[in-house]
Amino acid sequence: MSSYTKKQADVLLNANARWNILSGATRSGKTFITYDLIARRVAEQPAGNCILIGKTLGTLDYNVLEPMRERFGKAVKEMSRTASGIFKTNIFGRDFRCVGANDKASVRKIHGSKIVYAYGDEVATWDESVFNMLKSRLDTKEAKFDGTTNPDVPKHWLKVFMDNGRLNSNIWNFKIDDNSFLDEEFVEDLKMEYEGTVLYDRYILGLWRAAEGAVYKPFGAREDDHIIDEAPDDIHFVVIGVDFGGNKSGHAFNATAYRRNWRGIVTIDEFWDDTIYEPKDLYNAFIDWITPIHKKYKILEVRADSEATTLKNGLQTALTKAKMSIVVENAVKGKITDRVAFYNSMFSLGGYKILKSCEHTINAFRDAVWKDNRGVKDERLDDGTTNIDTLDAQEYSTEDFHEELIGAMRRYERI
């Protein structure tokens, strides 16, 4: 049996343009084949600077360098920091600078570099200014770029670049069915989880689609299946999510219970108030709300909006004064589409329930709609007509455990 899929073999044979971009579905095999492509570039590209760019250094290591080390062993070195603060690695004897590209400040990391080869991971997540600077640094006729991306909105700056027919480029679209090595049950699980949502077009078919209409269609389709009267008796621990209010918004606290053996999650309590203006009143309300939860369950941690540092620190102080040894950490605040995809999958797999008493949470999932951005950006409507605060708090309470929960729910579904 061939070690490559048909689409992967085509990439290896024909990725000879200046710009080689692999776009498409998750788990479709597009990133895997670029590991071999990078190794080929090491041997073929002329002398000069080489660079690896990812959304962050962490995602670059996780998505690219770590799997390359598994594939090629010691020929791919660990990422290290030089005395001048530059991050580097070495692949088959060739040095690569490593750069995170999630904000405009990253531009200076590649400014002035004459680059003969650049590899880009999750390119659609970069700040556009980094990509524009990279274009000016690939300034020799031999220079090449290989990159991977998941689809986003149709008018994303990267899609506009990819659609420019005048460029010296090769573009591949990967669908999940292009990966013939995937387990058929796993593929069917994914298709079922994303069915009826914009994420099906993006993550299964690899298409660039605008988000529109209801955000949580699997919830709306079988709402009664996701609302329960009482908390289960196998709760292992609880994580609290906190979103701080502002203009036209309220303060929201959500308590998510994790069942033993990752058998699912349940929103067991909530708080939402748009009339609290003084920090001391907020802290008092939080302590009053969390105390009965703390007495009944083990609270693992609190995840709070990282943009309000003073309020987050105030919550920590209030917990300490109340003699509760609970740590308040920053919320992860990942991409909105990733957060939405997780909950839609959990609804489809039957792994997320909400207590009937948590009316703010039920209504938030029921009412959420995509904002009309005409294909420019993924945003939920947040004009005061829907409760985004509660959705944010709920999402903050689960972002650390997406993979564990989804993986477990798929296994349980097959039993």
ZIDA-V388275 format. One record per pair of residues at least 6 apart in sequence whose C-alpha atoms are under 6 Angstrom apart, sorted by sequence separation. I is the first residue (numbers start at 1). J is the second residue. If there is no record, write none. Layout:
# ZIDA-V388275
I;J, I;J
This chain:
# ZIDA-V388275
54;60, 81;87, 89;95, 90;96, 194;200, 201;207, 245;251, 259;265, 346;352, 69;76, 80;87, 89;96, 244;251, 258;265, 80;88, 88;96, 243;251, 257;265, 371;379, 79;88, 88;97, 243;252, 257;266, 370;379, 371;380, 79;89, 87;97, 88;98, 242;252, 256;266, 370;380, 371;381, 87;98, 242;253, 256;267, 369;380, 370;381, 77;89, 241;253, 255;267, 316;328, 369;381, 77;90, 198;211, 241;254, 255;268, 76;90, 240;254, 255;269, 76;91, 240;255, 75;91, 239;255, 254;270, 75;92, 239;256, 253;270, 238;256, 253;271, 238;257, 252;271, 237;257, 238;258, 252;272, 237;258, 251;272, 115;137, 236;258, 251;273, 107;130, 114;137, 115;138, 235;258, 236;259, 250;273, 364;387, 102;126, 103;127, 235;259, 236;260, 250;274, 306;330, 8;33, 101;126, 102;127, 124;149, 234;259, 235;260, 301;326, 303;328, 306;331, 117;143, 119;145, 121;147, 122;148, 123;149, 234;260, 301;327, 302;328, 303;329, 304;330, 305;331, 116;143, 117;144, 118;145, 119;146, 120;147, 121;148, 122;149, 303;330, 304;331, 117;145, 119;147, 176;204, 303;331, 175;204, 175;205, 175;206, 174;206, 283;315, 57;100, 56;100, 51;96, 53;98, 55;100, 50;96, 51;97, 52;98, 53;99, 54;100, 55;101, 51;98, 53;100, 54;101, 55;102, 151;202, 154;208, 153;208, 154;209, 152;208, 153;209, 151;208, 153;210, 239;299, 237;298, 238;299, 239;300, 241;302, 237;299, 238;300, 239;301, 240;302, 241;303, 242;304, 243;305, 239;302, 241;304, 50;115, 331;396, 49;115, 52;118, 54;120, 49;116, 50;117, 51;118, 52;119, 53;120, 54;121, 48;116, 50;118, 55;125, 55;126, 266;352, 264;351, 265;352, 266;353, 267;354, 268;355, 264;352, 266;354, 303;396, 21;146, 23;148, 18;144, 19;145, 20;146, 21;147, 22;148, 23;149, 24;150, 227;353, 229;355, 21;148, 23;150, 24;151, 226;353, 227;354, 228;355, 229;356, 219;347, 227;355, 228;356, 227;356, 218;348, 248;384, 252;389, 252;390, 254;393, 253;393, 254;394, 262;405, 243;389, 28;175, 28;176, 20;169, 23;172, 24;173, 25;174, 18;168, 19;169, 20;170, 21;171, 22;172, 23;173, 24;174, 25;175, 29;179, 243;393, 17;168, 18;169, 24;175, 25;176, 28;179, 242;393, 17;169, 193;345, 241;393, 17;170, 215;368, 241;394, 215;369, 193;348, 214;369, 241;396, 213;369, 241;397, 213;370, 240;397, 212;370, 239;397, 210;375, 26;203, 25;203, 25;204, 25;206, 24;206, 155;375, 156;376, 154;375, 155;376, 153;375, 153;376
